[in-house]
């Protein structure tokens, strides 16, 4: 099944692969990591040039019960609509030190 795409704000960040400021693209995928009694959730962006990944923090060291169950399910399913919502959330992007254009 082909992944849908969405239009999001243009995001720039210093790329760890290229070593310079590059445009990063919303991958539409989330990384969810359970660590003991806490959960981290990131939205994965990829460098447009070299595909190096950059994880933008949505939740960090949160008790699993603090994330609404339906939203957690969307993260686990890599829900493209939720990824687009975060990709267009200026406050979320700025909290993650994204340069916007």
Backbone as JSON Lines, residues from 0, in Angstrom:
{"i":0,"aa":"X","n":[0.84,-1.18,0.0],"ca":[0.0,0.0,0.0],"c":[0.89,1.24,0.0]}
{"i":1,"aa":"X","n":[0.63,2.16,-0.91],"ca":[1.43,3.37,-1.02],"c":[1.01,4.37,0.05]}
{"i":2,"aa":"X","n":[2.01,4.98,0.7],"ca":[1.74,5.98,1.73],"c":[1.28,7.27,1.07]}
{"i":3,"aa":"X","n":[0.25,7.87,1.64],"ca":[-0.21,9.16,1.18],"c":[0.81,10.22,1.6]}
{"i":4,"aa":"X","n":[0.71,11.37,1.01],"ca":[1.57,12.46,1.43],"c":[0.69,13.66,1.76]}
{"i":5,"aa":"X","n":[1.31,14.65,2.38],"ca":[0.57,15.85,2.71],"c":[1.48,17.05,2.53]}
{"i":6,"aa":"X","n":[0.87,18.19,2.43],"ca":[1.63,19.42,2.31],"c":[1.84,20.0,3.69]}
{"i":7,"aa":"X","n":[3.09,20.27,4.04],"ca":[3.39,20.85,5.35],"c":[4.31,22.05,5.17]}
{"i":8,"aa":"X","n":[4.48,22.77,6.25],"ca":[5.37,23.93,6.27],"c":[6.78,23.5,5.88]}
{"i":9,"aa":"X","n":[7.48,24.33,5.11],"ca":[8.87,24.02,4.75],"c":[9.74,24.19,5.99]}
{"i":10,"aa":"X","n":[10.54,23.16,6.28],"ca":[11.35,23.11,7.49],"c":[12.82,22.95,7.13]}
{"i":11,"aa":"X","n":[13.67,23.73,7.79],"ca":[15.11,23.66,7.57],"c":[15.8,23.39,8.9]}
{"i":12,"aa":"X","n":[16.91,22.65,8.82],"ca":[17.65,22.27,10.02],"c":[19.07,21.89,9.58]}
{"i":13,"aa":"X","n":[20.02,22.01,10.49],"ca":[21.39,21.58,10.16],"c":[21.39,20.06,10.07]}
{"i":14,"aa":"X","n":[21.78,19.53,8.94],"ca":[21.77,18.09,8.69],"c":[23.04,17.44,9.22]}
{"i":15,"aa":"X","n":[22.87,16.38,9.98],"ca":[24.01,15.63,10.5],"c":[24.72,14.83,9.41]}
{"i":16,"aa":"X","n":[24.03,14.58,8.31],"ca":[24.63,13.85,7.2],"c":[25.38,14.76,6.24]}
{"i":17,"aa":"X","n":[24.73,15.83,5.83],"ca":[25.33,16.78,4.88],"c":[26.27,17.76,5.56]}
{"i":18,"aa":"X","n":[26.02,18.01,6.84],"ca":[26.85,18.95,7.58],"c":[26.5,20.41,7.36]}
{"i":19,"aa":"X","n":[25.37,20.69,6.72],"ca":[24.96,22.08,6.52],"c":[23.44,22.18,6.58]}
{"i":20,"aa":"X","n":[22.96,23.4,6.58],"ca":[21.52,23.65,6.66],"c":[20.84,23.12,5.4]}
{"i":21,"aa":"X","n":[19.83,22.28,5.61],"ca":[19.11,21.67,4.49],"c":[17.62,21.69,4.77]}
{"i":22,"aa":"X","n":[16.83,21.49,3.75],"ca":[15.39,21.34,3.92],"c":[15.12,19.9,4.38]}
{"i":23,"aa":"X","n":[14.23,19.75,5.33],"ca":[13.82,18.44,5.82],"c":[12.35,18.22,5.5]}
{"i":24,"aa":"X","n":[12.03,16.98,5.14],"ca":[10.68,16.61,4.71],"c":[10.03,15.71,5.77]}
{"i":25,"aa":"X","n":[8.77,15.99,6.08],"ca":[7.98,15.17,7.0],"c":[7.82,13.78,6.37]}
{"i":26,"aa":"X","n":[8.29,12.73,7.07],"ca":[8.22,11.37,6.54],"c":[6.83,10.76,6.69]}
{"i":27,"aa":"X","n":[6.01,11.37,7.55],"ca":[4.69,10.79,7.82],"c":[4.76,9.62,8.77]}
{"i":28,"aa":"X","n":[5.93,9.4,9.37],"ca":[6.13,8.27,10.27],"c":[6.55,8.76,11.66]}
{"i":29,"aa":"X","n":[6.16,7.97,12.66],"ca":[6.48,8.27,14.04],"c":[7.4,7.2,14.6]}
{"i":30,"aa":"X","n":[8.2,7.59,15.56],"ca":[8.99,6.63,16.33],"c":[8.46,6.68,17.75]}
{"i":31,"aa":"X","n":[8.06,5.52,18.26],"ca":[7.55,5.4,19.62],"c":[8.49,4.48,20.37]}
{"i":32,"aa":"X","n":[9.0,4.96,21.49],"ca":[9.96,4.19,22.27],"c":[9.52,4.14,23.73]}
{"i":33,"aa":"X","n":[9.31,2.93,24.24],"ca":[8.98,2.76,25.65],"c":[10.28,2.51,26.4]}
{"i":34,"aa":"X","n":[10.44,3.24,27.5],"ca":[11.65,3.12,28.3],"c":[11.23,3.02,29.77]}
{"i":35,"aa":"X","n":[11.13,1.8,30.29],"ca":[10.68,1.63,31.67],"c":[9.23,2.04,31.79]}
{"i":36,"aa":"X","n":[8.96,3.0,32.65],"ca":[7.59,3.47,32.87],"c":[7.25,4.73,32.09]}
{"i":37,"aa":"X","n":[8.03,5.04,31.07],"ca":[7.76,6.23,30.28],"c":[7.84,5.94,28.79]}
{"i":38,"aa":"X","n":[7.27,6.86,28.02],"ca":[7.2,6.71,26.56],"c":[7.72,8.0,25.91]}
{"i":39,"aa":"X","n":[8.43,7.83,24.81],"ca":[8.86,8.95,23.96],"c":[8.18,8.77,22.6]}
{"i":40,"aa":"X","n":[7.76,9.88,22.01],"ca":[7.17,9.85,20.67],"c":[7.81,10.96,19.85]}
{"i":41,"aa":"X","n":[8.29,10.6,18.67],"ca":[8.91,11.56,17.76],"c":[8.25,11.47,16.39]}
{"i":42,"aa":"X","n":[8.22,12.59,15.68],"ca":[7.83,12.62,14.27],"c":[9.13,12.67,13.48]}
{"i":43,"aa":"X","n":[9.29,11.77,12.54],"ca":[10.55,11.64,11.8],"c":[10.53,12.53,10.55]}
{"i":44,"aa":"X","n":[11.55,13.36,10.45],"ca":[11.79,14.17,9.25],"c":[13.04,13.63,8.58]}
{"i":45,"aa":"X","n":[13.14,13.8,7.26],"ca":[14.3,13.34,6.5],"c":[14.87,14.49,5.67]}
{"i":46,"aa":"X","n":[16.2,14.55,5.63],"ca":[16.88,15.55,4.81],"c":[16.48,15.33,3.35]}
{"i":47,"aa":"X","n":[16.1,16.4,2.69],"ca":[15.67,16.31,1.29],"c":[16.81,15.85,0.39]}
{"i":48,"aa":"X","n":[18.05,16.17,0.79],"ca":[19.2,15.84,-0.05],"c":[19.75,14.43,0.22]}
{"i":49,"aa":"X","n":[20.05,14.11,1.5],"ca":[20.73,12.84,1.78],"c":[19.87,11.83,2.56]}
{"i":50,"aa":"X","n":[18.65,12.22,2.94],"ca":[17.7,11.34,3.65],"c":[18.08,11.05,5.1]}
{"i":51,"aa":"X","n":[19.07,11.79,5.64],"ca":[19.43,11.66,7.06],"c":[18.2,11.99,7.9]}
{"i":52,"aa":"X","n":[17.97,11.24,8.98],"ca":[16.76,11.47,9.78],"c":[16.98,12.47,10.9]}
{"i":53,"aa":"X","n":[15.9,13.12,11.27],"ca":[15.84,14.07,12.38],"c":[14.53,13.82,13.09]}
{"i":54,"aa":"X","n":[14.58,13.44,14.36],"ca":[13.38,13.13,15.14],"c":[12.93,14.36,15.91]}
{"i":55,"aa":"X","n":[11.7,14.81,15.64],"ca":[11.13,15.95,16.34],"c":[10.28,15.43,17.49]}
{"i":56,"aa":"X","n":[10.54,15.92,18.68],"ca":[9.9,15.43,19.89],"c":[8.45,15.88,20.0]}
{"i":57,"aa":"X","n":[7.56,14.89,20.15],"ca":[6.15,15.16,20.44],"c":[5.91,14.96,21.94]}
{"i":58,"aa":"X","n":[6.31,13.8,22.45],"ca":[6.24,13.5,23.88],"c":[7.59,12.97,24.31]}
{"i":59,"aa":"X","n":[8.04,13.39,25.49],"ca":[9.32,12.94,26.01],"c":[9.14,12.52,27.46]}
{"i":60,"aa":"X","n":[9.5,11.26,27.74],"ca":[9.47,10.71,29.1],"c":[8.11,10.94,29.77]}
{"i":61,"aa":"X","n":[7.04,10.54,29.08],"ca":[5.68,10.7,29.58],"c":[5.15,9.34,30.02]}
{"i":62,"aa":"X","n":[4.38,9.35,31.07],"ca":[3.7,8.12,31.51],"c":[2.71,7.74,30.4]}
{"i":63,"aa":"X","n":[2.66,6.46,30.04],"ca":[1.78,6.04,28.94],"c":[0.33,6.48,29.1]}
{"i":64,"aa":"X","n":[-0.18,6.51,30.33],"ca":[-1.56,6.91,30.57],"c":[-1.83,8.38,30.29]}
{"i":65,"aa":"X","n":[-0.79,9.19,30.15],"ca":[-0.95,10.63,29.88],"c":[-1.21,10.92,28.4]}
{"i":66,"aa":"X","n":[-0.95,9.93,27.54],"ca":[-1.21,10.09,26.1],"c":[-2.57,9.47,25.82]}
{"i":67,"aa":"X","n":[-3.52,10.23,25.27],"ca":[-4.83,9.65,24.95],"c":[-4.67,8.39,24.1]}
{"i":68,"aa":"X","n":[-5.41,7.35,24.45],"ca":[-5.27,6.05,23.8],"c":[-5.47,6.14,22.29]}
{"i":69,"aa":"X","n":[-6.44,6.92,21.84],"ca":[-6.69,7.05,20.4],"c":[-5.49,7.69,19.7]}
{"i":70,"aa":"X","n":[-4.92,8.74,20.31],"ca":[-3.76,9.41,19.73],"c":[-2.57,8.46,19.69]}
{"i":71,"aa":"X","n":[-2.36,7.7,20.75],"ca":[-1.27,6.73,20.8],"c":[-1.42,5.72,19.65]}
{"i":72,"aa":"X","n":[-2.64,5.29,19.41],"ca":[-2.92,4.37,18.29],"c":[-2.55,4.99,16.95]}
{"i":73,"aa":"X","n":[-2.83,6.29,16.79],"ca":[-2.46,6.98,15.56],"c":[-0.94,7.0,15.37]}
{"i":74,"aa":"X","n":[-0.21,7.22,16.47],"ca":[1.25,7.2,16.38],"c":[1.73,5.8,15.97]}
{"i":75,"aa":"X","n":[1.17,4.78,16.58],"ca":[1.58,3.4,16.28],"c":[1.25,3.01,14.84]}
{"i":76,"aa":"X","n":[0.19,3.59,14.28],"ca":[-0.23,3.28,12.91],"c":[0.39,4.21,11.86]}
{"i":77,"aa":"X","n":[1.27,5.12,12.3],"ca":[1.85,6.11,11.39],"c":[0.78,6.84,10.6]}
{"i":78,"aa":"X","n":[-0.21,7.34,11.31],"ca":[-1.35,8.03,10.71],"c":[-0.88,9.31,10.0]}
{"i":79,"aa":"X","n":[-1.08,9.36,8.69],"ca":[-0.6,10.48,7.88],"c":[-1.3,11.78,8.24]}
{"i":80,"aa":"X","n":[-2.57,11.73,8.61],"ca":[-3.29,12.95,8.98],"c":[-2.7,13.57,10.24]}
{"i":81,"aa":"X","n":[-2.35,12.75,11.21],"ca":[-1.75,13.25,12.45],"c":[-0.35,13.79,12.14]}
{"i":82,"aa":"X","n":[0.4,13.09,11.29],"ca":[1.73,13.57,10.9],"c":[1.63,14.93,10.21]}
{"i":83,"aa":"X","n":[0.63,15.12,9.37],"ca":[0.42,16.4,8.69],"c":[0.03,17.48,9.69]}
{"i":84,"aa":"X","n":[-0.79,17.11,10.65],"ca":[-1.21,18.08,11.68],"c":[0.01,18.61,12.42]}
{"i":85,"aa":"X","n":[0.89,17.72,12.86],"ca":[2.11,18.15,13.54],"c":[3.04,18.9,12.59]}
{"i":86,"aa":"X","n":[3.09,18.49,11.34],"ca":[3.96,19.13,10.36],"c":[3.54,20.54,9.99]}
{"i":87,"aa":"X","n":[2.33,20.91,10.37],"ca":[1.83,22.27,10.12],"c":[1.65,23.07,11.41]}
{"i":88,"aa":"X","n":[2.07,22.49,12.52],"ca":[1.93,23.15,13.83],"c":[3.2,23.97,14.1]}
{"i":89,"aa":"X","n":[3.09,25.27,13.88],"ca":[4.25,26.17,13.99],"c":[4.88,26.1,15.38]}
{"i":90,"aa":"X","n":[4.06,26.08,16.43],"ca":[4.61,26.02,17.8],"c":[5.39,24.73,18.02]}
{"i":91,"aa":"X","n":[4.87,23.6,17.55],"ca":[5.56,22.31,17.66],"c":[6.9,22.37,16.94]}
{"i":92,"aa":"X","n":[6.9,22.91,15.72],"ca":[8.13,22.98,14.93],"c":[9.16,23.89,15.6]}
{"i":93,"aa":"X","n":[8.72,25.03,16.12],"ca":[9.64,25.95,16.78],"c":[10.22,25.34,18.06]}
{"i":94,"aa":"X","n":[9.4,24.59,18.82],"ca":[9.9,23.91,20.03],"c":[11.03,22.94,19.69]}
{"i":95,"aa":"X","n":[11.03,22.44,18.46],"ca":[12.04,21.5,18.0],"c":[13.17,22.18,17.22]}
{"i":96,"aa":"X","n":[13.27,23.49,17.38],"ca":[14.33,24.28,16.75],"c":[14.37,24.2,15.23]}
{"i":97,"aa":"X","n":[13.19,24.1,14.65],"ca":[13.1,24.1,13.18],"c":[13.14,25.53,12.67]}
{"i":98,"aa":"X","n":[13.83,25.72,11.57],"ca":[13.79,27.01,10.87],"c":[12.68,26.9,9.83]}
{"i":99,"aa":"X","n":[11.79,27.85,9.83],"ca":[10.64,27.78,8.92],"c":[10.8,28.76,7.78]}
{"i":100,"aa":"X","n":[10.24,28.36,6.64],"ca":[10.27,29.24,5.47],"c":[8.95,29.2,4.77]}
